[in-house]
Amino acid sequence: MDNTPFNAWKLVSLSPLPVWGLVVLGVGLALGIGLAAWGVRREPSMRRRWLLWTLRLGAGLAALFFLLEPGIRNLQVARMKNRVAVLVDRSASMNFPVEPGGETRSEQVADFLEKATPGLAALQDRYTVEVYGFDPELAPLTTEAVAREPARAGSTDLLSALRTAAAGAQGAKKLSGVLLVSDGADNVELAGGAVGRARAALADLEVPVSTFLVGKEALKDLAVQRVKVDDFAFVRNSLTVEVEVSGRGFGGEEVPVVLRQEGKVVASKSVRFESSDDVRTVGFTFTPDQTGRFVYTVSMPVFPDEAVGENNTRSFVLKVIRDRVRVLLVVGRPSWDERFLRGLLRQDANVDLVSFYILRTMSDDPGVVSQERELSLIPFPMEEIFDTKLDTFDVVIFQNFGYADQALSIAQYERNLERYVYEGGAFVMIGGDSVLGEGRASMPTLGEALPVEPAGPANAEPFQARLTAEGLRHPVTAMASGASSTESAWASLPTIPGANLTRPKPGATVLMDHPFLTVDGKNAPLVAVWDYGRGRALALATDASWNWAFTAHRDGSPDRTYDRFWGNALRWLVRDPDLTTLKVTADPASVEPGKPVGVVVSSRLSDYQPAEGAAVRVELVAVAVETQKPVAVRTGVTGPDGVVRLEFEPPAPGPYKLLATAKKGEQELGKGEDAVAVRAVGPELSDASVRPALMEQIAEYTRGKAWRLPLDGLPEVPLLEPPVVEVGRAKDRPLWDRWYYLLALVGLLGAEWFLRRRFGYV
Amino acid sequence: MLVPLLSGRASAFGEKSRFIPAVARHGGRWDARLSGLRRIAWELQRRTSVEVVPDARPFALSSRDLFEYPFLYLGGDGPLPPFTDAEVENLRRYLTFGGFLLADANDGSDGEGFDASFRRELARVLPQSPLKPLPSSHVVFKSFFLLDSAPGRLLNKPQLLAANIGKRAAVVYSQNDVAGAWSRSELGDFEYDVSPGGEPQRELAVRLGVNLCMYALCLDYKDDAVHLPLILNKRR
């Protein structure tokens, strides 16, 4: 037998009647009272009327009492223990000192938790108190661990931590409240404050969150908060980098902000912080003059009393690409070959074409009185295009351009052109009757940059151009993914009426050749390419490739081989990154502090097949002003797809280059490079400030309370009451079965009856 | 008499590298201006750096060989019978993929004769590209000589008409018998009088011919930004 005493009671109805029966009787009673009142409504004496009404109402209530049969139910009940979650911020910003030279924020938390221990223990009779650290995953935490283990998380996500804690309340134990201990430096959902959806999400928690702010606002710190820049920029086009810098404790001071490209200063500005807690935006406008991937660094000086110095620098990687390939087309004279190449280049949105044609030589007689007024000709600006502006072109094309006349000879600019190619430019020589051994202008200096040299008189017999084995896979002549479709594309083209006779130089790659015209026992080249110094050159030993563009359509079906050939050639000449044999890609391009530097190297043979089993060597080189210092080397072997991924130990923050070489046997497979930025601080450490306003908002929107540390103990925090549940037995004790209740009912009815008779009512 | 002007330097590549006008052989009187075409080729050689073969090669409009000659002359004196479907299709492809057609009303007609027939047939060949007047700012008027008008043997219409494919004038049409002004007999005399302007008008017609050939060869070269300031200055 259970002898546990009852610890709760409640009033209940013990009537055996069903609810609907009680309702019917109750309605009947109400009607009786109402009709009685209606019957005496004309009674002139207010006193009598009220007396009768009161007696009838009292009798009605007494009758209702007997109908309901009220009783006391004695109960044994118990309270469920709900949970209270203490969430401690374990993000890296908690390692900042509360004040310069003082204890860290985590140490301040540990101190608070220790002092709050009695208060938390006092909650234990009604709640289960659970202490978690969030980094950003929730994990049980002890006070000792808070003090001993440094906080490491790279981000602060308060809302996620609160959601996780609330989601854990789906079981038997519900969450009655949260004690959130943090510096409020959220950099995820609440980075912009508790507004909009974030505010609604806080309210949806339906749990009071009491916040305890750690740290002080008075810390002195400069930080590069944000860099706004696109992932890529166009070479020779100005771009603006917007940098958001914050200064706390630097009110009225001017601080220099410098933008560097791999150590070299690109731009610098001064920023003046107007208040002691100010954020300013600085715009740097500059014009990249080279394509490639580069690491840029924005930095401010580190002052001795700053809370954290690492956040004064921020690096980012910028990919500089061509907006349009700038092509200089120099034409010896108007021809169909020129017409179709021009038509193609002009309609290519990726090409910015600048062209100069020799429309008239000194031997031509236009038959005019005034050349100035009657002809549209302009002087050939040789000095401008072959000297001062030469470097502004990505590709220079000579189309049957070769004059020995003093007025049109470029002899004095040949070395410029040769150097232009050697130092990274691109050059195309298209044949004809004035070049490649024909005509009187031999251009020997410029010829040094060409992959072919004259080998005899041109041959005017029509021929079908033939693709070589190298041409089958080379990006200039490969027309499709498969070798057979490339072959059939070229084979379907019409014959070409004539070619210059040339000889390939050692190191040149012949992509197409002549089927029967030979040089030194080998088929004469028609299309040949090579790398010359840092540049590239292509020779096309005919002036009749326009037949591929026009004559090819005589049988009806459109043919784009000519368009693709020139499109491919331009991409290859300007070293389109997708066409290099050794492709180096930092993975990722921007590395968070403490993370390894990854690099993916994709190697191809000279015929552009994947280079399986190639030995790859990658050097990680720190880039500083005017110097490059090797930091580490990794080697690997490519797989069947010609790709290998290598990883470097986390290096010190800063800009780096990844310089790769590959070899297969004794064959060099080329060089490649990429840039990688190793960041000094992640988003977590870029701002040392505390955010009391956010912590107060969280408390307000969840009906909690906000405090600031230090505190000497746990204050009274709002918590939801734990629910009560019945356990064990219950016992009913009737209240209605007393004789005096019956006497009261009879008395009230009798008194009313008596008075109605007395006042003259029936 | 034309030969001495021709350079021998292009011979190594054969004649296919040179400018050779093709002539459309149609059902009407197509061959009235062959000497004019030879003459304009010769003028082109004499006055510019272009290498030519001073010939006029006739081809049926349905011929696939047309695609070796990107400059095509289509003239006529009087009405033409309708083109066959094969001719329409071949000419459309020729123009679409880069060919240039100079149409010339040798009869100076307007609304009848060659004019009516040509407009009818061109509407079949390029239904999406109606003939429109070429503005005086068009590159045809500055492709070599600076010109203000488009005279031929006649001066019936001050303007040329053109049918564009994209931005390119694929067809240029003169109602002034421009080739009539170029034509010479085998003795070297001009075959037709030029009116109303006489010999100065003939010279302008020759210059127009040179410009038309230059346009076919160089497209909009003279519209390039590097030329504009100088040309505008000359036109002042």
Interface residues (C-beta under 8 A of the other chain):
Chain A: G332 R333 P334 S335 W336 D337 E338 R339 F340 R342 G343 R346 Q347 L353 V354 S355 F356 Y357 I358 L359 R360 T361 D364 D365 P366 G367 V368 E372 R373 E374 L375 S376 L377 I378 P381 G432 D433 S434 E438 G439 P457 A458 A460 P497 G498 D543 A544 N547 A549 F550 T551 H553 R554 D555 G556 P558
Chain B: R9 A10 S11 A12 F13 G14 K16 S17 F19 R46 R47 T48 S49 V50 E51 R64 D65 L66 F67 E68 P70 R93 F97 G98 G99 K142 S143 F144 F145 L146 G166 R168 E203 M214 A216 L217 C218 L219 D220 Y221 K222 D224 V226 H227 L230 I231 K234
